[in-house]
Amino acid sequence: KKVRGGPRRDISDYTSQSAAARARILNTQMSMSGYQEKLPKLNDALKLHRSKCLDDVQALKSQISVVKRDMVELAAVAAETTCGITIGPSLLQCTNGHNSSAGQNGTFLTFGHDGLRRRASRLRSKVAREALQQTLVEVARQTRRVRKSARRAGARRSNLHRGRRAAKASHSHLRRHRRHAVRKPLHLIHKGSHCRVHAEPDCDLMKDKFLVMQTGIADKADSMKETLDKVETMCRATEQDYEAQVEEMTSRLQNQQVALAEGTKGLIEADEQSRLTGVSLMRLEHEASRSTEQCSSNLQSLAAEICSIKQLRGELYKMESQRPFIQDCEVSAWIAEECSAECGGGVQKLVRSIVVPSSLGSACPPLAMNRRCNEHTCPVDCVVEEWSGWSACSAQCGGGIMERVRSTRQQPSGGGRPCDSTTESTSCGDDACDEDCKLAGWTVWSPCSKACSGGFQVRERHVAQKARGQGICVGEDASSRREYKKCNKEECQPKNGGILQCKAKLDVVLVLDGSGSIGEAGFEQVRKAGAALVKAFDAGAETAQIAVLVFSGPDSWEKYQKCTENLGTVDLLTDCGLAWVSHFTTGTTALADGVSRLIWPKKTSFVSAALASADAELRSGRAEAQSVVIVITDGKAMNPRKTFQAARALRSKTRLMWVPITRKADLANIASWASRPVADNVLVVHDFEDLAKPAQINNIIAAACPVVE
């Protein structure tokens, strides 16, 4: 019985191990099934994403390539627009419903010269065609405005004779172009087009407008490149995310495959050991049965032999004619005491007592004996290692799983406590993948932006937690993040005379527009206003210091590239049209005199470079002083995108004010360039004649200076 107890316990242990292995195999197969279902979907999504990104990138590159080719054609158009008799800048107005750049009424402008018109017909991008058409329309309109102004100013009378000679030559040249337009219209103008002379614009004006057009198209090309870079960056990030998920899923699947192999191996080994032990147990039971039968037969033989001996003893007494009472010693059954060990083999003492003592019979057998007991193997509990760290979450949002495992150091045996789970999982990444940003509380109200005439106080809510996924975060100018309230509503009252005086410690950079679009009369008013503003600041070590910059821009595409593409040594004045009247100074009298004697540069409008130069000037300002940049302009920047970038960089360090002139100023862009609130930092002047008036100067000073008299 003792011998058979061990194998039975072993079979029980192996059965327990087999059951645990089957449970692990089932869990592993369930996990593998999930991974095998998700992995192909992830791979398909990755392939689809790569295909879409490739298409998007190729489309953008194709568009950029077309725009670049059109830029070459436009550069050739600009180069061939030489002022003189050989190639004149006359324009034709044509009616053609098939022209993609024509207006709603089917009309469009084109060149009167065959060569220029042929160049224009080669433009392929919508961006270039629309830019050229818009430029020609602006040239025609501005030509009419300039000529009307010239007639009102008496310019027509003073230049009558010279103008008649130039007009005669131009009309003769135009008649030649008109003959070309009639004789060779098929490849230059769509069939069915009807053209007439629309304008004979000023050649210098057309060249300036062409340069502005070229920079505008280059600006859009740069914007397209930025978009391409963003698309490529986003595609790479998304692709890396997909690849990381595929790699993680593949790793998990491989781990589960290893776990399945180990579980299967454990199951096979447990089943085999159980089978072998079962075979051994059957043999033992067969041997035990035979031993029991043999033992029973031996006991019966011994009992019969004892009985025969007792009968022989009685017969011997009878032969001696004796009949004594014979009492053999009778003892009780064995009483087993407690085993000295619960397992692993101990000693158990057996005792019995005399029931009837011997009288002429057999003596009493031993009343005590020892035997081995509890020889079965002691039970060994399962021992497991410490948990590993948690795996990475299978999904950062939208619900995922992370797992941890531990290995078995000691398998259970002898009926020991079975192993607890060796794998554990928990949910993670339960947050929504698309989550809006979270805002902090309101800041305190800022000081009033103006000392008088109505300013603003502002308070804001900053982003405490960024948006995630497709979540949104309202812009910093939204009413839910920025609030204003009016303050210091009383009107400013100049203490001495009609002009306010700024008494604050302030570093002021005054930026004056000298571009061709300002016009000669307009620049005269800019000079007067600039001089008046310089005089309105009380300059000194503890008050204001002022710097004045006059900007126009490059007068050719080559110079523009030189100023923007680091193509060699650059002269800011001759190449880029940036002229510092003075860097920071407290000598306002001499500075105002210098401003009043400025010469009109009459070039393009390189606003972005002017803002960058103002930014550089502020680096030499005073750390303890407030600073402000005031830009007086008609708002027609060569490259609005770069101007926005320069303005954003500048207003992150200082206050940026704009004084746009005329109702046709680009107020939408200017509002995006200015510091906030816009009402304090965009002071619109509707006419150049109003710019230098005391009321307008006071308005600018009150807005720019926190302390006025």
Secondary structure, 3 states (H helix, E strand, C coil): CHHHHHHHHHHHHHHHHHHHHHHHHHHHHHHHHHHHHHHHHHHHHHHHHHHHHHHHHHHHHHHHHHHHHHHHHHHHHHHHCCCCCCCCCCEEEEECCCCCCCCCCCEEEEECCHHHHHHHHCCCCHHHHHHHHHHHHHHHHHHHHHHHHHHHHCHHHHCHHHHHHHHHHHHHHHHHHHHHHHHCCCCCCCCCCEEEEEECCCHHHHHHHHHHHHHHHHHHHHHHHHHHHHHHHHHHHHHHHHHHHHHHHHHHHHHHHHHHHHHHHHHHHHHHHHHHHHHHHHHHHHHHHHHHHHHHHHHHHHHHHHHHHHHHHHHHHHHCCCCCCCECCEECCCEECCCCCCCCCEEEEEECCEEECCEECCCCCCCEEEEEECCCCCCECCEECCCCCCCCCCCCCCCEEEEEECCEEECCECCCCCCCCCEEEEEECCCCCCECCEEEEECCCCCCCCCCCCEEEEEEEEEEECCECCCCCCCCCCCCCEEEEEECCCCCCCCCCCCCCECCCEEEEEEEECEHHHCHHHHHHHHHHHHHHHHHECECCCCEEEEEEEECCCCCHHHHHHHHCCCCCCCCCCCCCEEEEEEEECCHHHHHHHHHCCCCCCECCCHHHHHHHHHHHHCCCCCCCEEEEEEEECCCCCCHHHHHHHHHHHHCCCEEEEEEECCCCCHHHHHHHCCCCHHHHECCECCHHHHCCHHHHHHHHHHHCCCEC
